[in-house]
Amino acid sequence: MAASREDDSAPAEALRVAAVADRLGYPEVWLGEGPTWDSFVLGAAVGLGTERIAVTAGPVAVSVRDPLTIVRGAASAEAVIGRPVGVALGASSVRVVEGVHGRSRARVATVLAECSARVRELFDHQRGGPGGEVVPGGGFRQRLAGPTGPLTVAAFGDRAIAVAARYADRMVLDLVSPEQVRGLRAKLDAAASQANRRAPTLAAWLPAAVDPTAESYDQILGSVAGYLTVRGYREVFLESGLHDAVRLADEGAPRAELLAALPRWAVETVGLVGDVEAVRARIRAYSEAGLDEIALVPATEGDPDGRRTLGALAP
């Protein structure tokens, strides 16, 4: 599958990347949500501008949207495009939830569990189709079919993994190494066994660049910079030798200084970068570590709309 996250690229680039992925036969496009786009509106626009590709919206921040709003958004987009629309739930960050939305991110693990449970209930309930109630016991008649895409939970910590194991069809990781995947796969399988459920599919968003240019490296390094102080990722970067960059991030250095401190090889820790043979070998390493699906986040600087990367890795 292909994916699009918010960065410094033009807002309409996500639409163009999705159109390229659709023409190349990718089965699904994943549309992240940030300060620019409402992911359900973007998903509807993508669906109307493509022919076959399924859509997953999010991760959407559970501290910002209530469960019915999330399910209604997915059902609305699916009604418009006539193709499956899934939704991903996530904790997001203090910067986004409190800094952008002005909402509290307190008790976020509990909120993620409560929201996931309710969204799962509404997904299952609304798939009965129009004619019932929008919410069991709510009194309002359901007029749209429920969303038929997967329910995904973004997880990394143990509590979030337990939530994904209990309620999700799929768990998604972001910017991880094969070594991290191996450990997280084991935790997901154990949590699913404890919940007496089959383990959800395990996916990851991974930055990708086939035959990268200098601009490609700079764009991906921008993604890496945002994770230098995040627990779990920080340790991986330290083990990889990125001590100076992590130290600067801990000290609150500006983004430009962090980018200058990151060597190009840093992208290879958590991404798919190199010639096509090297990238395919890296994909195999992730698969052997236990990853079921990869959401390619193509570098578009130096590769307009990710055409070279998506074309080289097309299914």
N, C-alpha and C positions, 0 to 999 in steps of 0.2 A: 504494500500500500504506500501511498504518498501522503505527506503531511505538510502543513504550513503553520508556522508560528509567527508571532509578531516580533519584528525587529525594525531596522531603519529603512527597509524596503518600501516601495510605493504601496499604499493600501490595496490597490487593485491587483497587485501581483499574485495574491492568493487565488484569485479567479483564473488567472492565466496558467498558473502551475496546475490547478485542478483540471483545466481543459487539456493540457498536455498529457497528464496522467490518464485521463479518460481515453484520449486518442490512442495511447500506447497499450491500453488493455489492463491497467491497474484496477483491481476490484473495488478499492475503497479509498476515499480521501478523508483525511482527518483534519479538522479545522479548529485550531486552538482559539481560545477567547482571551482577549486582552483589552486594554483601554480603547482600542479603535473600533473593532468589529463586535457586534452581537453575533455569536457563533451560529445561532439558528437562522438569522437573516442571511448571513454569509452562506450557510448551507443551502438555503432555498435558492439563492442566486446561483450558486455552483450547479445545483441540480437542474435549473432551467437552462443553463448554458452548456450542459453536457448531455450525453446520450445514455450511458450505462452505469456509471460509477455510483456506488453507494456512499453515503455520507455519515460521518460521526462528528458530532459537535462537542467541543470541549477539549480538555477538562474545564468545566464551569466550577466556579468557587462556591462551595456549599454554604459558606457564611454569608453569601450575598443573595442567592436565589433560594426560594422555598421549593419543596419537592414538586408541588403541582405545577408551578411555573416552569420547572425543568421539563416535566413530562409533556405539558401542553406545548412548549416550544418545539420539542421533537415531533409530536403528533402533527402540529401545524405545518412544519417544514415537509414532513412526509406527505401530507395531503396535497401540498402544492406541487411537489416534484414527482409524486407517484413512484418513488423508490424507497427502499429501507433507509431510515435515519436512526442512528444510535446516539447515545449520549455518554459522555465520560464525566465523572465527578472527581473533584480534587480539593485539597485543602488550600491551594494557592499560597500566597505569602503575605506577611504583614504589610509589605510595601504596597501590594495591590489591594488587599481587603481593607486595611485601615487607612493607608495613604491615599488611595484613589477613590474607593467607594465610601470611606468614612464609616465603615461598619466594624464591629468588634470581631476579632479572630480568637477570642477566648474560648477555651474548651473545644478546640477545633477537632480533636480526635473523636470526641463524643458527638459533635455536630455531624461529622462525616459518617459515623455509624448510624445515627438517627435518620439522616437524609437518605443514605443508601438503602436502609430498610424500607422507608416509605416509598422511595422511587421504585424499588423492586416490586412492592405491593401494587403500586399504580400501573406499572408496566404489565404485570400479569393480569390485573383486573381489566384494564382497558383493551387488552388484546381480544376480549370477547366481542368487540365491535360496537358500533352505534346501537343505541336503544336502551342500554343500561344506564347507570349513573356515572357521572364523571368521577366522583369519589364515593365509595361505599357509604351509604347512609347520608350523603350530602344533599340529596333531593334534586340536583340539577342533572338533566338528561345529557348523556354523552352523544354528541352529534358527529364527531370524527372518530375514525378508527384509531386505536392506540398505536404508538410507534413499534415497529417490528425489528429495528436494528438492535445490536447488543448493548447491554448495560456494562460500562467499564468503570473501574475505580482506579485512580492513580494512587500508587502506594510505594512506600520505601521503608518506613518504620514498621515495627512489629504490630502495633495496634491497627494501622491502616491495612497491613497485609491480612490481618484477621478479618477485617471488614470486607475486603475484596473476596476472600475465600468463602465467606458466608453468603454474600449477596450478588456478586458480580458474575457476568459471563466471561469477563476478561479483566485482567489486571495489567496496567501499563506502567512502565518505568521511563525515566527520561535521562539521557546522557549518562549511560552506564558502560562499564567495561565488561568483557566476558567473565572476568573473575567475580565481579559483583553479581552478574546474572546467575552464576552457579549457586552462590549463597542464597540469593533471594528466591530462586526456584525451589530450593530445599525448604525454605521457610513457608512458601506458599503451599507446597504439597502437604507439609505437616499441618498447617492451619486448616486446610480443606479436609484432611482426614479427621481432625478433631471436630469439625463441623458436620461430619458425615455427609460431605458433598464431593462430587467430582471436582478436581482442581480446575479453576478457570484457565482459559488460554492466557499465556504470558506474552506480552508484547512490549516493545520499547521504541521510543522516538530516538532516532540516531541521525546526527548530521552526516551528510554524504556529499562527496565531491569526487567524480571520476576525472582523472587528468586535471587536477586542480591548478588554478592560477594563483598568483599572489593575492588577488582580491578574494578568491575563495577561502584561502587560509585565514585572512583577516576577518571575514564574516563569521566563520565557525569559531575562531578564537573569541569573538565577542560573546558567543553563547557560553563558552567555557568560563569566561571571566565572571559571569553571573553566579557560578556555582562554587567558586573558590572557598567561600566561607561556610557553605552548607554542610552540616554534619553528615558524615558518610561519604560525601564527595571529597571533602577537604582531606580526609585521610588517604584516599586514593591518589590525589594529586601530590600529597607529600611523599608517598611511597614511590611515586614516579619521578621524584626529583625536582618538583616545582616549588621548592622552599621559598625562594624570593618572591614569587608571585603570590603565594598564600600569605606570606608575612605582610606584603603590601596591602592585600585585601583586608587582613585583620586590622590594619592601621587606618583603613578607610580611604585608601588612595583612589584618585579619580580613575574612571574607566580607561582613559588614554594611557595612563601610567601602567595600569594592569596589562593592557594589550602589549605595550612595549616590553614588559617583563616576561611575556609568555613566548616560548620558542614554538616554531611551527610544529614540531613533533608532538606538542601537547594535544593536538586534535586527534592524533592516532590513539590516544588513551581511551577515548569515549566516542569515537566516530568511525566512519567508513571513508577513508581518504587514500587516494593513490591511483595507479592505473587499474584497469578493469579486473585484471587477474588478482591484484593485491586486494581489491575491495571484495571480490567474490570469496577469496580465502578468508577474509575477516568475517564475512557473513557466515561462512561455515563454522568458524570458531564460536560465534554467538549461538548458532543452532546447537552445536555440540554441548554448549554450556547450559542449554535448557530453554532457550528462547524459541517461541512458536511463530511469532510474527514480528516483522520489522516495519516500522513506519519511517520511510525515508524522508528526511528533511533536507531537500537538496539545496546546496549553496547556489545562489542565483547571481552573486557578484562574479563576473567573469564567465558566467554561463546563464544567459538570459532565460528566465522562467525554468531553470533547471533542465533544459532540454537535453543537454549532453549526458548528464548523470542519469536522468530518468530513462533516456533512450538506451543507454548501455546496460541498465539493470532491469529493463522491462521484462515482465513475466512472459 
